[in-house]
Amino acid sequence: MPFHQTTLPNGLQVIAELNDRAHSVAAGFFVKAGSRDESSEVAGVSHFLEHMTFKGTDRRNALAVNRDFDRVGAKHNAQTSEEDTFYHVTCLPEYLPTSFDVLSDILRPSLRDEDFETEKQVIVEEIRMYLDNPMSVAYEAAKTAHYGGHPLGNSILGTVESITAMTAPQMREYFDRRYSPANIVLAFAGKGVWQPLVELAEKHCGAWKGGPAPRQAVPAHGSRAFRAILRAEDQQQTVVGVADGPPLESADRYAAHLLATILGDHTGSRLYWALIDPGHADGAELSYQDYNQSGAFFTFLSCEPDSTRENLERVADVYRGLMSEGPTEEELVQAKNKVLARSVLRSERPMGRLASLGFHWMYHRAYISVEQELEAFGRVTSDDIRRLLADWPLWPMTIVSVGPTTEIHPPA
Amino acid sequence: MTEAHSPPTTIQQHVFPNGLVLLAEAMPGVQSAAFTMLMPAGAAYEAADGLDLPGGAATMTAEWITRGAGDRDSRELLTALDNLGVSHAESAQTLHTSIAAATLGRNLEPALELFADMVLRPHLDEEEVEPIRALCAQNLRSLEDDPGSKVIYELRRRHFPDPWGRPSPGSPEGVASLAPADLQRFWEASYRPNGAILGVAGAIDWPRLRDAVGRLFGEWSPRPEPRIQERPVGPARDHILRETQQIQIALARPAATVDSPDYYAARAAVAILGGYSSARLFTEVREKRGLCYSVYASYEGHRERGALLCYAGTSADRAQQTLDVMLAEIDRLGRDGVDLEELQTMRAGLKSSLIMAQESSMSRSGALASDWYFLGRVRSLDEIAEALDALTPEEVSRYAASLTGPEGLTIVTLGPNALRTSSA
């Protein structure tokens, strides 16, 4: 699949991975603006701003934004993380000019006062929806406990208080700082021709202005904290664990993904056999999350409140076991096979390629094909994983428990 | 029934003597292959005459078959699937137990061998039942902690005649009481080739696939069709008390079946009501009034019935207004109908979804199996596109009028307080 890249005079990076056999094309703006870039006065502004972009521009109100996407059958959405805001659309190739007209338009939103107040209520409802979800509550609390004052511990959604107190001028100021073209990557994946894509980018984004938007990405070192939060009305106990891992800049991220697959994939992993198969828990997984200059292994556990302590012991045994013995060759091969097949399946859809393409360019300024990525996974040895565990021990870790019991103590 | 409609050239079909239906679509340009097997072993069949099992048998059995089959024990079986890079899910829904799997095309045949073991030769080791019981009991507790999912299960349970609204996760009492012999009986009665559909899509070689499926599933012996007696349930209005932040609102009303001449008009009406971001519910409830984060309408089809489902979740102080606006929008759709622009938007969305599904072997394999279940044949994409093109605003408006009024309407709410459901 051919790859192309260019930089517009205003600093906007444009990349494309073209695939003639695809039926659709996906386009995405990757803005380096997330909760870690927020001060506490504007907690949640990145995510709120993501919502506000869909509320309209000088050319379109909110209804027109939705209508103009839907009229050509374009599937659009956006998501905000600790580090980035990602806007994307997938459509049939003949409708890309129309879809891209809307997608690029909303990246220069009006941020009208009236829309701001209406959308505030929607954000508050989204926050309340997550407050009814024990895993979300535990996840947010675990990040806060682990990272303490480091910006990676900031809440993506903010709080009802921070959102209610926020003003439109504060959001406009944040927008002006973070949404400058030099801070954005535009990526295309799927069926298309490079030169017309560049022309499309120039036509719609060439006039965007703004200077550099530096981020001080200070490496985070977690605290290995413990916290038990009472939610008397829950039936199950929900636990989230956090341990530091390699940052996204590190070549160890491939080993880290394989380690998480071996230990905590939803099926056939060590946690699966130790907790799920015997019926001790209904959820036990480990995943690796890479961040700019930081990384983390997240453990997720759901079980009966009375058995939380025993289950945490089981998790500790699994982690300590791998830390002292390393993985077997068989389980490493098994993990590689899983990763390979999942990569191939995902990459068959343009939307499945878009995110990894754009984020990789944003943080590495490099292109990596599916084949190259699979080769990198293939090269990981069991010694690499042993070394990784020596550098980034999984145990002890930060533990936050949420549910009907607080009678929980972290295993030694 | 199948002879009258010859399938399009890229879609192949074969009915084996034991009743198993194989459907396959070769997709140019993909390396993967996926399959979806639907067996008439959903939670509804727990209630079949002669079985009369409590809720949970279908889900527990679907878990049991994965714990050792053929000459492999539980661990060897999952390891073999992992080594073939198979992403898979075995699960019971209300109508079917389904096995859905995807892998590289070259690994399809060895993967099918493993699944044939699971379906035909599971060990059904009694020692596995207690761990499965513990796991399923915990899944039910987690469902109680998930108000958005819980309210939809409770809506379906009250709206569809029993057992067609049975929640597949079962009930705490059922999961606690089911004995290994009960699950064994469920497996024997329900895991049968007559009524089973295997849809395969992706990088496949049809003659080879047909021979392999014949070899692997040919000896599967048919069982009698179970008899199921329906009974009405309800109540049509209900509130479930929970000290949650938000009130969950779910409503359902009857809609055309998949094989009905009104099917496309019904799908169009549901989509225009709440199928995308410029649809009416999202526009009126969220964009104009800021009443909630999540609101939508969707269509659910069974063979003998279809339904319009609507959902929203919002704070107690906004919930009454949210429900009122939802009901008013259903009324407005029926009273004033739809216009041409809305119809064209709906068409563009459904058509591009159809074309984009051609990029996903998983999604196509599911569509093949489900078409056969509903229609006894597979629709080509052209046929669907033509039916959508033929729709007129008048036809959709006429159909939408049948979606209004209190008759057949079920409303379930979950949260700290009940809502007025009588007037819109």
Interface residues (C-beta under 8 A of the other chain):
Chain A: R21 A22 H23 S24 A62 L63 N66 R67 F69 D70 R71 V72 G73 A74 K75 H76 T90 C91 L92 Y95 T118 E119 K120 Q121 V122 I123 V124 E125 E126 R128 M129 L131 D132 N133 P134 E233 D234 Q235 Q236 T238 T267 G268 W273 I276 D277 P278 G279 H280 A281 D282 G283 S302 C303 E304 E330 V333 Q334 N337 K338 L340 A341 R342 V344 L345 E348 R349 P350
Chain B: P28 G29 V30 Q31 S32 R67 S74 R75 L78 T79 L81 D82 N83 L84 G85 V86 S87 A102 T103 L104 N107 E130 P131 I132 R133 A134 L135 Q138 N139 R141 S142 E144 D145 D146 P147 G148 R242 E243 T244 Q245 Q246 Y276 S277 S278 A279 F282 T283 R286 E287 K288 R289 G290 L291 C292 Y293 S294 G313 T314 S315 R318 Q344 T345 A348 G349 L350 K351 S352 S353 I355 M356 Q358 E359 S360 S361 M362
